[in-house]
Amino acid sequence: MDSKRKISLSLFFVMSIIFIILIVNIIMNFRDYGLNSVEHKAKAIAQTVKHSLTSHMVNGVIDNRELFLDQIAKLENVDEIWLSRAPAVIEQFGEGNNNEVARDKIDEDVLQEGIEKTVVEERIFGKSSYRITIPYIGTADGTIDCLSCHTAKQGDTLGAITITMSIDDIKEAGMKTVFNTIVIALVLIIFILIFVNKLISPFLTLFESINRVMKKAQSGDYSDRIGLTKGKESDKVASWIDGLLEKLQTTLDDIEQKINVFLVHQKRKKMDPLIDVKSTVNRLADIYRFRKTIEHDEDIKEVYNRLASVFREKFGLSDFNFIEADTTHKDVNVVYMEKEIHCQAQEGCRADRTNTIVDSCQFKNMCNKFNDDVKNFYICIPYSISNDLDFIVSIISDSEEEHNRIRNILPSIQDYIDTAKPEIVSKKLMYILERTARTDPLTGLFNRKYLEESVKTIISQVKRTEIPYGILMADIDFFKMINDTYGHDVGDEAIKIIAQTLVENSRESDVVVRFGGEEFIVLLYNCDENYIFEIAEKIRIAFSKKEIPVGSTSFTKTISIGASIFPTHTDNFWQCLKYADMALYEAKDTGRNKSVVFSKDLLKDGELKEEY
């Protein structure tokens, strides 16, 4: 049922209730008025009869009262009139000429109680009547002394008069009045309904149109409009609402187009574009905060940690790895591990090689680089960061439901990867530049600058852990002869071979540095005099067996090594390095191709005190 019909029916119902109450009130008031009129008329007749009978008695013509009563009974609307004597009067004077005794219980009650009684008999389609029985009370007051003739006391009931009157004329007048009132009220109701309907019809049309438009807007459709409502004021309101909806729809469309510039990878659009815009704006705000944060991160490792935090807290991922693939040097490395490494990506990453998503749900054993113990689902997504750097995200899940959820959030993940791209590139470049500044380009070893920057850390570590460092200083014997005889190309090859030898014969915890020219330094972590000499000899012998190619032939060379221990020999690192240098010179002065560990005997008088 539409609103217009509801309001019309409600208005009709309310007016009908008012009309019914009005009619009932009129009927009751008219009835009370009619009955009161009849009662006053009856009482007037009763007083007239009383006074007339008293006069008849005084004048001695009481026996002619029948004629008088007959004349009274002929009055309009008087149906019947009779007298009833009290038992005391009957005993004194008899029952009278017309058997003036109580006719019914009502007469008896009135004669006994002395209280008047009325009886109304109302019939809608039959005769209606009104009966009143009024007692005559004996009194000695006034000009007439009732007690002078009657053997009675003051206040005794001497008799009663009963009058029955027709009230059909009152009933007919009332029904006529009620009928006229009903006709007038119905006409008035119809007029009011027509007037109100015409007055509120435009607003009802407006309300129904608003209801229709808002219902569609609630479901996400903002294209519907209210239109005309055939009312000046309502049309104005409709125009305002239509204008607001038009602005809303235009704004939403414009926002959607603008957002597409920032978020290429949109989620599936929802039913309500307003909610979708809100969600997308929230995503943009989150991504913007992420971008502003990583701009101030110190290095690429911190960026990866920040990205991992987003994966954990925003996307609810618990097992994933970040992999870097250097497309120029074909080098693949795991740069972040949340739990553990599940695949041998260093041996070749399928996602990077094919540049496509590798999904375990597509085919059993999709990637043969994953460990055999991986029974869960996995998905690897490659992202191109720059021309020579790819970034692969490997995500592990333990259920198909979780795996499907991950696939659904891949667009959002890519939004964060795309946002991080500039910072990854810039911080990766900065890392490469810093590494280049601290790395020897010929051998790939750390250079003197790196050593100088690391000394403070080494000293702090030694003081904190009390674990000593061994220092080896190695130098190729007669290196200048190689350059003079074979040229600098062969000399460079000799430098590379000794660098390779030093790396091969040292541990991952050790640091190999090209100190300058043909001089190299090896910092041996946690080492004593026996171990340092053992390592020095191992390196010396290994290098002496290396073949240095020259065209179609080759030759071998030897090295001399000096060693010292920090802080055993001195707690000044640079002085300890000088002690290793002194041991190196001792090796060269005493025949070369040997290893010498520093001792105090190498110090000359006044040479190298405790300052450096």
VEXDREN-2710 file (C-alpha; in Angstrom, 1 decimal):
% VEXDREN-2710
k/r/px/py/pz
1/MET/0.0/0.0/0.0
2/ASP/1.5/3.4/-1.0
3/SER/1.9/6.3/1.4
4/LYS/-0.9/8.3/-0.2
5/ARG/-3.5/5.6/0.3
6/LYS/-2.2/5.0/3.9
7/ILE/-2.6/8.7/4.8
8/SER/-6.0/8.9/3.2
9/LEU/-7.3/5.8/5.0
10/SER/-5.7/7.0/8.3
11/LEU/-7.3/10.4/7.9
12/PHE/-10.7/8.8/7.0
13/PHE/-10.4/6.5/10.0
14/VAL/-9.6/9.3/12.4
15/MET/-12.4/11.5/11.1
16/SER/-14.8/8.5/11.3
17/ILE/-14.0/8.0/14.9
18/ILE/-14.5/11.7/15.6
19/PHE/-17.8/11.6/13.6
20/ILE/-19.0/8.5/15.6
21/ILE/-18.1/10.2/18.9
22/LEU/-19.9/13.3/17.8
23/ILE/-23.1/11.4/16.8
24/VAL/-23.1/9.4/20.0
25/ASN/-22.7/12.6/22.0
26/ILE/-25.5/14.3/20.1
27/ILE/-27.8/11.3/20.6
28/MET/-27.0/11.1/24.3
29/ASN/-27.5/14.9/24.8
30/PHE/-30.7/14.9/22.8
31/ARG/-32.0/11.9/24.8
32/ASP/-31.1/13.5/28.1
33/TYR/-32.7/16.8/27.0
34/GLY/-35.9/15.0/25.9
35/LEU/-36.2/13.0/29.0
36/ASN/-35.6/16.0/31.2
37/SER/-38.4/17.9/29.3
38/VAL/-40.8/15.0/29.8
39/GLU/-39.8/14.8/33.5
40/HIS/-40.5/18.5/34.0
41/LYS/-43.8/18.2/32.2
42/ALA/-44.8/15.2/34.2
43/LYS/-43.9/16.8/37.5
44/ALA/-45.8/19.9/36.5
45/ILE/-48.9/17.8/35.8
46/ALA/-48.4/16.0/39.1
47/GLN/-48.2/19.3/41.1
48/THR/-51.3/20.5/39.2
49/VAL/-53.2/17.4/40.1
50/LYS/-52.1/17.6/43.7
51/HIS/-53.2/21.2/44.1
52/SER/-56.4/20.6/42.2
53/LEU/-57.3/17.6/44.4
54/THR/-56.6/19.6/47.5
55/SER/-58.9/22.3/46.1
56/HIS/-61.5/19.8/45.4
57/MET/-61.2/18.5/48.9
58/VAL/-61.4/21.9/50.5
59/ASN/-64.5/22.8/48.3
60/GLY/-66.2/19.6/49.0
61/VAL/-66.2/18.4/45.4
62/ILE/-63.6/15.6/45.8
63/ASP/-66.1/13.1/44.4
64/ASN/-65.9/14.8/41.0
65/ARG/-62.1/14.3/40.6
66/GLU/-62.6/11.7/37.9
67/LEU/-63.7/14.3/35.4
68/PHE/-60.6/16.3/36.2
69/LEU/-58.3/13.4/35.8
70/ASP/-59.8/12.4/32.5
71/GLN/-59.2/15.9/31.2
72/ILE/-55.6/15.7/32.3
73/ALA/-55.2/12.3/30.6
74/LYS/-56.2/13.9/27.3
75/LEU/-53.3/16.2/27.3
76/GLU/-50.7/15.8/24.4
77/ASN/-48.3/12.9/24.9
78/VAL/-50.0/11.8/28.2
79/ASP/-51.0/8.2/27.8
80/GLU/-52.3/7.4/31.2
81/ILE/-52.6/8.9/34.7
82/TRP/-53.7/7.3/38.0
83/LEU/-53.7/7.8/41.7
84/SER/-52.6/5.4/44.4
85/ARG/-53.6/5.8/48.1
86/ALA/-51.3/4.8/50.9
87/PRO/-52.5/2.0/53.2
88/ALA/-53.2/4.6/56.0
89/VAL/-55.4/6.7/53.7
90/ILE/-57.3/3.6/52.5
91/GLU/-57.9/2.6/56.1
92/GLN/-59.2/6.1/56.8
93/PHE/-61.2/6.8/53.6
94/GLY/-61.4/3.6/51.7
95/GLU/-60.0/2.7/48.2
96/GLY/-61.8/5.5/46.4
97/ASN/-64.2/5.6/43.5
98/ASN/-61.7/4.2/40.9
99/ASN/-60.0/1.6/43.0
100/GLU/-57.2/4.0/43.8
101/VAL/-54.7/1.5/45.1
102/ALA/-51.2/0.5/44.1
103/ARG/-51.2/-1.2/40.7
104/ASP/-47.7/-2.6/40.7
105/LYS/-44.5/-3.0/42.5
106/ILE/-43.3/0.5/41.5
107/ASP/-46.4/2.1/43.2
108/GLU/-45.9/0.0/46.3
109/ASP/-42.2/1.0/46.5
110/VAL/-43.0/4.7/46.1
111/LEU/-45.8/4.5/48.7
112/GLN/-43.5/2.7/51.1
113/GLU/-40.2/4.7/50.5
114/GLY/-41.7/8.1/49.6
115/ILE/-39.2/8.5/46.8
116/GLU/-40.2/9.1/43.2
117/LYS/-39.2/6.6/40.5
118/THR/-39.0/6.8/36.7
119/VAL/-39.0/4.0/34.1
120/VAL/-38.0/4.6/30.5
121/GLU/-38.9/2.1/27.9
122/GLU/-37.0/2.8/24.6
123/ARG/-37.5/0.8/21.4
124/ILE/-35.9/1.8/18.1
125/PHE/-38.7/0.5/15.9
126/GLY/-41.6/0.3/18.6
127/LYS/-43.4/2.7/20.9
128/SER/-41.2/4.3/23.5
129/SER/-42.7/5.6/26.8
130/TYR/-41.7/7.4/30.0
131/ARG/-43.3/6.6/33.4
132/ILE/-42.9/8.6/36.6
133/THR/-44.4/7.9/40.0
134/ILE/-44.3/10.8/42.4
135/PRO/-45.3/10.5/46.1
136/TYR/-47.5/12.9/48.0
137/ILE/-46.0/13.7/51.4
138/GLY/-48.2/14.8/54.2
139/THR/-47.2/18.2/55.7
140/ALA/-48.7/20.8/58.1
141/ASP/-46.7/23.7/56.6
142/GLY/-48.1/26.3/54.4
143/THR/-51.7/27.4/54.0
144/ILE/-53.0/23.8/53.6
145/ASP/-52.7/21.5/56.6
146/CYS/-52.8/17.9/55.2
147/LEU/-52.7/16.5/58.7
148/SER/-55.9/18.2/59.6
149/CYS/-57.8/15.8/57.4
150/HIS/-55.6/12.7/57.4
151/THR/-54.7/10.6/60.3
152/ALA/-51.0/10.7/59.6
153/LYS/-47.8/12.1/60.8
154/GLN/-45.6/14.8/59.4
155/GLY/-43.6/13.3/56.4
156/ASP/-45.8/10.3/55.9
157/THR/-46.7/9.3/52.3
158/LEU/-50.4/9.9/51.7
159/GLY/-50.4/8.7/48.1
160/ALA/-48.8/8.8/44.7
161/ILE/-49.6/9.8/41.2
162/THR/-48.3/7.8/38.2
163/ILE/-48.1/9.4/34.8
164/THR/-47.1/7.5/31.6
165/MET/-46.1/9.7/28.6
166/SER/-45.2/8.8/25.0
167/ILE/-41.7/10.0/23.9
168/ASP/-42.0/8.9/20.3
169/ASP/-42.1/12.5/19.1
170/ILE/-38.8/13.2/20.9
171/LYS/-37.3/10.0/19.4
172/GLU/-38.4/11.0/15.9
173/ALA/-37.0/14.5/16.3
174/GLY/-33.7/13.0/17.6
175/MET/-33.5/10.6/14.7
176/LYS/-34.2/13.4/12.3
177/THR/-31.5/15.5/13.9
178/VAL/-29.0/12.6/13.9
179/PHE/-29.7/11.9/10.2
180/ASN/-29.2/15.5/9.3
181/THR/-26.0/15.6/11.3
182/ILE/-24.7/12.4/9.6
183/VAL/-25.4/13.8/6.2
184/ILE/-23.7/17.1/7.0
185/ALA/-20.7/15.3/8.6
186/LEU/-20.3/12.9/5.6
187/VAL/-20.3/15.9/3.2
188/LEU/-17.8/17.6/5.4
189/ILE/-15.6/14.5/5.6
190/ILE/-15.6/14.1/1.8
191/PHE/-14.8/17.8/1.4
192/ILE/-11.9/17.6/3.9
193/LEU/-10.5/14.4/2.3
194/ILE/-10.6/16.0/-1.2
195/PHE/-9.1/19.2/0.1
196/VAL/-6.4/17.5/2.2
197/ASN/-5.6/15.1/-0.7
198/LYS/-5.2/18.0/-3.1
199/LEU/-3.1/19.9/-0.6
200/ILE/-0.7/17.0/0.4
201/SER/-0.7/15.1/-2.8
202/PRO/2.5/16.7/-4.2
203/PHE/4.3/16.1/-0.9
204/LEU/3.1/12.5/-0.8
205/THR/4.4/12.1/-4.4
206/LEU/7.6/13.7/-3.2
207/PHE/7.9/11.4/-0.3
208/GLU/7.2/8.3/-2.4
209/SER/9.8/9.4/-5.0
210/ILE/12.3/10.1/-2.2
211/ASN/11.6/6.6/-0.8
212/ARG/12.1/5.1/-4.3
213/VAL/15.3/7.0/-4.9
214/MET/16.8/6.4/-1.5
215/LYS/16.0/2.7/-1.7
216/LYS/18.0/2.5/-4.9
217/ALA/20.8/4.7/-3.4
218/GLN/20.9/2.3/-0.5
219/SER/21.7/-0.5/-2.9
220/GLY/24.4/1.6/-4.6
221/ASP/22.4/3.1/-7.5
222/TYR/22.6/6.9/-7.5
223/SER/21.3/7.4/-11.0
224/ASP/17.6/7.7/-10.2
225/ARG/15.9/11.1/-9.8
226/ILE/12.7/12.4/-8.2
227/GLY/11.5/14.6/-11.0
228/LEU/8.3/16.8/-11.0
229/THR/5.7/16.4/-8.2
230/LYS/3.0/18.8/-9.4
231/GLY/3.5/21.2/-6.5
232/LYS/5.5/24.4/-6.4
233/GLU/7.1/23.8/-3.0
234/SER/7.5/20.1/-3.4
235/ASP/9.1/20.6/-6.9
236/LYS/11.6/23.0/-5.3
237/VAL/12.6/20.3/-2.7
238/ALA/12.7/17.7/-5.4
239/SER/15.0/19.9/-7.4
240/TRP/17.4/20.3/-4.5
241/ILE/17.6/16.6/-3.8
242/ASP/18.1/15.8/-7.5
243/GLY/20.9/18.3/-7.7
244/LEU/22.5/16.8/-4.6
245/LEU/22.3/13.3/-6.1
246/GLU/23.7/14.6/-9.4
247/LYS/26.7/16.1/-7.6
248/LEU/27.2/12.9/-5.6
249/GLN/27.2/10.7/-8.7
250/THR/29.5/13.1/-10.6
251/THR/31.8/13.3/-7.7
252/LEU/31.9/9.5/-7.3
253/ASP/32.6/9.0/-11.0
254/ASP/35.4/11.7/-10.8
255/ILE/37.0/10.1/-7.7
256/GLU/36.9/6.7/-9.4
257/GLN/38.7/8.1/-12.4
258/LYS/41.3/9.9/-10.3
259/ILE/41.9/6.8/-8.1
260/ASN/42.6/4.7/-11.2
261/VAL/45.6/6.8/-11.8
262/PHE/47.1/5.8/-8.4
263/LEU/45.7/2.3/-8.0
264/VAL/46.0/0.4/-11.2
265/HIS/45.2/-2.9/-9.5
266/GLN/41.7/-2.2/-8.3
267/LYS/39.7/-4.7/-6.3
268/ARG/36.4/-6.0/-7.6
269/LYS/33.9/-3.2/-7.5
270/LYS/31.3/-3.4/-4.7
271/MET/27.5/-2.8/-5.1
272/ASP/27.7/0.6/-3.4
273/PRO/30.3/2.9/-5.1
274/LEU/30.3/5.2/-2.1
275/ILE/31.5/2.4/0.2
276/ASP/33.9/1.3/-2.6
277/VAL/35.3/4.9/-2.8
278/LYS/35.7/5.0/1.0
279/SER/37.5/1.7/1.0
280/THR/39.8/2.8/-1.8
281/VAL/40.5/6.1/-0.2
282/ASN/41.5/4.2/3.0
283/ARG/43.8/2.0/0.9
284/LEU/45.3/5.1/-0.7
285/ALA/45.8/6.7/2.8
286/ASP/47.5/3.5/4.1
287/ILE/49.7/3.3/1.0
288/TYR/50.6/7.0/1.3
289/ARG/51.6/6.5/5.0
290/PHE/53.7/3.5/3.9
291/ARG/55.5/5.5/1.2
292/LYS/56.2/8.5/3.5
293/THR/57.6/6.1/6.1
294/ILE/59.9/4.1/3.8
295/GLU/61.2/7.4/2.3
296/HIS/62.9/8.0/5.7
297/ASP/64.1/4.4/6.2
298/GLU/67.9/4.2/6.4
299/ASP/68.6/1.4/4.0
300/ILE/67.0/-1.3/1.8
301/LYS/67.0/-3.8/4.6
302/GLU/64.8/-1.5/6.6
303/VAL/62.4/-1.1/3.7
304/TYR/62.1/-4.9/3.3
305/ASN/61.4/-5.2/7.1
306/ARG/58.7/-2.5/6.7
307/LEU/57.2/-4.3/3.8
308/ALA/57.2/-7.5/5.8
309/SER/55.4/-5.8/8.6
310/VAL/52.6/-4.8/6.2
311/PHE/52.4/-8.4/5.0
312/ARG/52.0/-9.6/8.6
313/GLU/49.7/-7.0/10.1
314/LYS/47.6/-5.8/7.2
315/PHE/47.4/-8.9/5.1
316/GLY/47.6/-11.5/7.9
317/LEU/50.4/-13.5/6.2
318/SER/52.6/-15.6/8.5
319/ASP/55.1/-17.4/6.1
320/PHE/56.7/-15.7/3.2
321/ASN/60.1/-14.8/1.7
322/PHE/61.4/-11.9/-0.4
323/ILE/63.8/-12.8/-3.2
324/GLU/66.0/-10.4/-5.2
325/ALA/67.1/-11.5/-8.7
326/ASP/69.9/-9.6/-10.4
327/THR/69.1/-10.0/-14.1
328/THR/72.4/-8.7/-15.2
329/HIS/74.7/-11.0/-13.2
330/LYS/72.1/-13.8/-12.9
331/ASP/72.4/-13.7/-9.2
332/VAL/69.4/-14.7/-7.0
333/ASN/69.3/-14.1/-3.2
334/VAL/66.8/-14.4/-0.4
335/VAL/66.8/-11.0/1.2
336/TYR/64.0/-11.6/3.8
337/MET/62.8/-14.7/5.5
338/GLU/59.7/-14.7/7.8
339/LYS/59.9/-18.3/9.0
340/GLU/62.2/-20.4/6.9
341/ILE/63.4/-20.8/3.3
342/HIS/61.2/-23.3/1.5
343/CYS/62.9/-23.4/-1.9
344/GLN/66.3/-23.3/-3.5
345/ALA/65.8/-20.0/-5.3
346/GLN/69.5/-19.5/-5.7
347/GLU/69.6/-22.4/-8.1
348/GLY/67.1/-20.7/-10.4
349/CYS/63.7/-19.1/-9.7
350/ARG/60.9/-20.3/-12.0
351/ALA/58.8/-17.1/-11.3
352/ASP/61.8/-14.9/-12.2
353/ARG/62.7/-17.0/-15.3
354/THR/59.2/-17.1/-16.7
355/ASN/58.1/-13.7/-15.4
356/THR/54.7/-15.3/-14.4
357/ILE/53.0/-16.2/-11.2
358/VAL/53.9/-19.7/-10.0
359/ASP/50.8/-21.2/-8.2
360/SER/51.0/-24.7/-6.6
361/CYS/47.2/-25.1/-7.3
362/GLN/47.8/-24.9/-11.1
363/PHE/49.8/-28.1/-11.3
364/LYS/51.3/-30.6/-8.9
365/ASN/55.0/-30.0/-8.2
366/MET/54.7/-26.8/-10.2
367/CYS/58.2/-25.7/-9.2
368/ASN/61.0/-28.3/-8.7
369/LYS/63.0/-25.8/-6.6
370/PHE/60.7/-26.2/-3.6
371/ASN/61.8/-28.5/-0.9
372/ASP/60.3/-32.0/-0.9
373/ASP/59.0/-31.5/2.6
374/VAL/56.8/-28.6/1.6
375/LYS/53.3/-30.1/1.6
376/ASN/51.4/-26.8/1.8
377/PHE/50.3/-24.4/-0.8
378/TYR/52.6/-21.8/-2.3
379/ILE/52.5/-18.9/-4.7
380/CYS/55.4/-16.9/-6.1
381/ILE/54.8/-13.5/-7.7
382/PRO/57.5/-11.8/-9.7
383/TYR/57.7/-7.9/-9.9
384/SER/60.0/-6.0/-12.1
385/ILE/61.7/-3.3/-10.0
386/SER/64.1/-2.0/-12.6
387/ASN/65.8/-3.2/-15.8
388/ASP/68.4/-5.2/-13.9
389/LEU/66.5/-6.1/-10.7
390/ASP/63.5/-8.3/-10.2
391/PHE/61.7/-8.8/-6.9
392/ILE/59.9/-12.1/-6.1
393/VAL/57.4/-12.6/-3.2
394/SER/57.0/-16.3/-2.2
395/ILE/54.0/-16.9/0.1
396/ILE/53.3/-20.3/1.8
397/SER/49.8/-21.2/3.2
398/ASP/48.5/-24.3/5.0
399/SER/45.0/-24.5/3.5
400/GLU/43.2/-24.0/0.2
401/GLU/40.9/-21.5/1.8
402/GLU/43.9/-19.4/2.9
403/HIS/45.5/-19.8/-0.5
404/ASN/42.4/-18.5/-2.3
405/ARG/42.3/-15.5/0.1
406/ILE/46.0/-14.7/-0.7
407/ARG/45.1/-14.8/-4.4
408/ASN/42.3/-12.3/-3.8
409/ILE/44.6/-9.8/-2.1
410/LEU/47.4/-10.0/-4.7
411/PRO/46.2/-6.6/-6.3
412/SER/46.6/-4.9/-2.9
413/ILE/50.0/-6.5/-2.4
414/GLN/51.1/-5.2/-5.8
415/ASP/50.0/-1.7/-4.8
416/TYR/52.5/-1.8/-1.9
417/ILE/55.2/-3.3/-4.1
418/ASP/54.6/-0.6/-6.8
419/THR/54.8/2.1/-4.0
420/ALA/58.0/0.7/-2.7
421/LYS/59.7/0.4/-6.1
422/PRO/61.2/3.9/-6.2
423/GLU/62.6/3.4/-2.7
424/ILE/63.9/-0.1/-3.5
425/VAL/65.7/1.2/-6.6
426/SER/67.2/4.3/-4.9
427/LYS/68.3/2.5/-1.7
428/LYS/69.6/-0.4/-3.8
429/LEU/71.5/2.0/-5.9
430/MET/72.8/3.7/-2.7
431/TYR/73.8/0.3/-1.4
432/ILE/75.7/-0.5/-4.6
433/LEU/77.4/2.9/-4.5
434/GLU/78.4/2.5/-0.9
435/ARG/79.6/-1.1/-1.6
436/THR/81.5/0.2/-4.6
437/ALA/83.1/2.8/-2.5
438/ARG/84.2/0.2/0.1
439/THR/85.1/-2.6/-2.4
440/ASP/88.1/-3.0/-4.6
441/PRO/86.9/-3.2/-8.2
442/LEU/89.6/-5.6/-9.4
443/THR/89.3/-8.3/-6.8
444/GLY/85.8/-7.6/-5.3
445/LEU/87.4/-7.5/-1.8
446/PHE/86.8/-4.8/0.8
447/ASN/89.2/-1.9/0.4
448/ARG/91.1/0.3/2.8
449/LYS/88.1/2.7/3.3
450/TYR/86.0/-0.2/4.5
451/LEU/88.7/-1.2/7.0
452/GLU/89.0/2.3/8.3
453/GLU/85.2/2.5/8.8
454/SER/85.1/-0.9/10.5
455/VAL/87.9/-0.4/13.0
456/LYS/85.6/1.3/15.6
457/THR/83.2/-1.7/15.4
458/ILE/86.0/-4.2/15.7
459/ILE/87.5/-2.5/18.7
460/SER/84.0/-2.3/20.5
461/GLN/83.4/-6.0/19.7
462/VAL/86.8/-7.0/21.1
463/LYS/86.3/-5.0/24.3
464/ARG/82.8/-6.4/24.8
465/THR/83.5/-10.1/24.0
466/GLU/87.2/-10.3/24.8
467/ILE/87.7/-12.4/21.7
468/PRO/90.9/-11.4/19.9
469/TYR/91.4/-10.8/16.2
470/GLY/94.4/-12.1/14.2
471/ILE/95.9/-9.7/11.6
472/LEU/97.6/-11.1/8.5
473/MET/99.4/-8.8/6.1
474/ALA/100.4/-10.6/2.9
475/ASP/102.5/-9.3/0.0
476/ILE/103.5/-10.9/-3.3
477/ASP/107.2/-11.4/-3.5
478/PHE/108.9/-9.4/-6.4
479/PHE/105.6/-8.2/-7.7
480/LYS/107.2/-5.3/-9.6
481/MET/109.1/-7.9/-11.6
482/ILE/105.8/-9.3/-12.9
483/ASN/104.6/-6.0/-14.2
484/ASP/108.0/-5.2/-15.7
485/THR/108.3/-8.6/-17.3
486/TYR/104.8/-9.5/-18.4
487/GLY/102.9/-6.2/-18.2
488/HIS/100.2/-4.9/-15.9
489/ASP/97.5/-7.3/-17.3
490/VAL/99.4/-10.3/-15.9
491/GLY/100.1/-8.3/-12.7
492/ASP/96.3/-7.8/-12.3
493/GLU/95.7/-11.5/-12.9
494/ALA/98.2/-12.2/-10.1
495/ILE/96.4/-9.8/-7.8
496/LYS/93.1/-11.7/-8.5
497/ILE/94.6/-15.1/-7.8
498/ILE/96.0/-14.0/-4.5
499/ALA/92.7/-12.5/-3.6
500/GLN/90.9/-15.8/-4.5
501/THR/93.5/-17.7/-2.5
502/LEU/92.9/-15.6/0.6
503/VAL/89.1/-16.0/0.4
504/GLU/89.4/-19.8/-0.2
505/ASN/91.5/-20.3/2.9
506/SER/89.6/-18.1/5.3
507/ARG/86.3/-18.4/7.1
508/GLU/83.0/-16.5/6.6
509/SER/83.6/-14.7/9.9
510/ASP/87.0/-13.4/8.6
511/VAL/87.4/-10.2/6.6
512/VAL/89.8/-10.0/3.6
513/VAL/90.9/-6.5/2.6
514/ARG/93.0/-5.3/-0.3
515/PHE/95.1/-2.7/1.6
516/GLY/96.8/-1.3/-1.4
517/GLY/98.8/-2.4/-4.4
518/GLU/99.9/-6.0/-3.9
519/GLU/99.4/-5.8/-0.1
520/PHE/96.4/-7.7/1.5
521/ILE/95.1/-7.9/5.1
522/VAL/93.1/-10.7/6.6
523/LEU/91.3/-10.2/9.9
524/LEU/90.9/-13.5/11.6
525/TYR/88.1/-13.7/14.2
526/ASN/88.8/-15.6/17.5
527/CYS/92.4/-16.6/16.9
528/ASP/95.6/-17.3/18.9
529/GLU/99.3/-17.4/17.9
530/ASN/99.2/-21.1/16.9
531/TYR/96.1/-20.7/14.7
532/ILE/97.3/-17.5/13.1
533/PHE/100.6/-19.1/12.0
534/GLU/98.8/-22.2/10.8
535/ILE/96.4/-20.1/8.6
536/ALA/99.3/-18.0/7.4
537/GLU/101.2/-21.0/6.2
538/LYS/98.2/-22.5/4.7
539/ILE/97.6/-19.4/2.6
540/ARG/101.3/-19.1/1.7
541/ILE/101.6/-22.7/0.5
542/ALA/98.2/-22.6/-1.4
543/PHE/99.3/-19.5/-3.3
544/SER/102.7/-21.0/-4.2
545/LYS/100.8/-23.7/-6.0
546/LYS/98.7/-21.4/-8.1
547/GLU/99.5/-21.0/-11.8
548/ILE/99.5/-17.5/-13.1
549/PRO/98.7/-17.7/-16.9
550/VAL/100.8/-15.8/-19.4
551/GLY/99.5/-16.4/-22.9
552/SER/100.0/-20.1/-23.6
553/THR/102.3/-20.6/-20.6
554/SER/102.1/-19.9/-16.9
555/PHE/104.4/-19.3/-13.9
556/THR/104.1/-19.4/-10.1
557/LYS/105.0/-16.8/-7.4
558/THR/105.4/-16.8/-3.7
559/ILE/104.1/-14.5/-0.9
560/SER/105.4/-13.3/2.4
561/ILE/103.1/-12.9/5.4
562/GLY/103.4/-11.0/8.6
563/ALA/101.0/-11.6/11.5
564/SER/100.0/-9.9/14.8
565/ILE/97.2/-10.4/17.3
566/PHE/94.9/-7.6/18.6
567/PRO/94.7/-6.9/21.5
568/THR/97.3/-9.4/22.6
569/HIS/100.3/-7.6/21.2
570/THR/98.7/-4.1/21.8
571/ASP/95.3/-2.6/22.5
572/ASN/95.8/0.0/19.7
573/PHE/94.5/-1.5/16.5
574/TRP/96.5/0.6/14.1
575/GLN/99.7/-0.1/16.1
576/CYS/98.9/-3.8/16.0
577/LEU/98.5/-3.5/12.2
578/LYS/101.9/-1.9/12.1
579/TYR/103.3/-4.8/14.1
580/ALA/102.0/-7.1/11.3
581/ASP/103.7/-4.9/8.8
582/MET/106.9/-5.2/10.7
583/ALA/106.6/-9.0/10.7
584/LEU/106.0/-8.9/7.0
585/TYR/109.2/-6.9/6.4
586/GLU/111.0/-9.4/8.7
587/ALA/109.8/-12.2/6.4
588/LYS/111.0/-10.4/3.3
589/ASP/114.3/-9.5/4.9
590/THR/115.0/-13.0/5.9
591/GLY/114.4/-14.7/2.5
592/ARG/110.8/-14.1/1.5
593/ASN/108.2/-16.9/1.0
594/LYS/107.7/-17.3/4.7
595/SER/105.3/-16.4/7.5
596/VAL/106.4/-14.5/10.6
597/VAL/104.4/-13.8/13.7
598/PHE/105.2/-10.5/15.5
599/SER/107.2/-10.6/18.7
600/LYS/108.8/-7.9/20.8
601/ASP/112.2/-8.9/19.5
602/LEU/111.4/-7.2/16.2
603/LEU/111.2/-3.9/17.9
604/LYS/114.3/-1.8/17.8
605/ASP/115.3/0.6/20.6
606/GLY/112.8/3.5/20.7
607/GLU/110.9/2.2/17.8
608/LEU/107.1/2.2/17.9
609/LYS/106.2/3.1/21.4
610/GLU/102.7/2.8/22.7
611/GLU/101.5/5.6/20.4
612/TYR/100.8/5.3/16.7
END
